[in-house]
Amino acid sequence: MKKRGRLSLVCPSTVDEKVVCPRFRRFRCWLSASGIFIGFWLLVYYFTWIYNPLPSDESMIKNFKEHRADFVEAVRRYREYPRPNDKDTSLWFEEGDTLEVYRRAGISRITNNAGVWLHDPYSQETDKKINYEITVKHNHALLHQFGTLKIVPSTPQTKQGARWDWTDNRAFRKGKIIYGVIWKDYNFFPEPPRIEDGMLLWPSKKKSWVLASLNQIPKDWKDFECVYRQIEPQWYLRLCNGH
C-alpha cells in the first residue's frame, strides 16, 4: 500500500516549470477576493461613521489665535449694537468697517444661539430675572447681548485676488449620508460655562459633551446633537449634525 504523502501545493512540472495547482490557485483567489471585500467595507465604515470632511480643529484654532483681536472686536460690536424691538437690525454688520473685520478673521456671520448667560448663570435668581426680562418686558435684545453667540466661519480664499464672499461657508458645512448635513463653527459664551465630567452645563440644566477633538465623527452621536471643544474659558469649537 502506498503511503499518503504531504499535500503538495505545486503540481508536477512537465516542462521544467512549477505549475500552481488549481486548488491552490482557487484558494489564493478566494483570499484576495476576501481581502478586497473586507477592505471595501472597512472603507465604507470609515467614511460613513468616522471620517469628518470638515476643516480640522487645529486649522480653526490656529485661525482664531492669529485673529483673536478681530474675533473679540466682532463679538463686541454684535453685542453692543442697539436693537430696539421695532427696528430691523439684521444688516448691522454693513455699517462701518465691520465687514473688513469679518474678512480678516474669516467670519461669515454672527448670530445668537441657545442660552442666556448673565452673571451667576446657574442661580435661581438669575433664571427668574431672565424669564421676567424676556416674557414680561419682551427685552429680546438680551438674547443678543448675553446669549451664546455662534460665529460661522467663511470659506477661505483659495485663489489669489479672488473676491471674498462673506456669505460662503460651504467649507464648514458638508453633507453626510447618515446625518444629512454636519457643520462646524465657533461659539462664544458671555460667562464661562461650568464643565463637569466632560459635560458642558447650560443654565437651562441641559448638558452637552465637551470632547478632546472634533476631527472625527463622535461615537454614539445622536441626531441633532452638538458637541464642543474648548479653546479658552469662553470660546469653543462646535460640531453639529442636522439629521
Beta strands, then each sheet from edge to edge (+ up, - down):
strand 1: 10-11
strand 2: 19-20
strand 3: 107-116
strand 4: 147-153
strand 5: 173-176
strand 6: 180-188
strand 7: 194-196
strand 8: 199-201
strand 9: 207-209
strand 10: 226-232
strand 11: 235-241
sheet 1: 1+ 2-
sheet 2: 3+ 4- 6+ 5-
sheet 3: 3+ 4- 6+ 11- 10+
sheet 4: 7+ 8- 9+
end
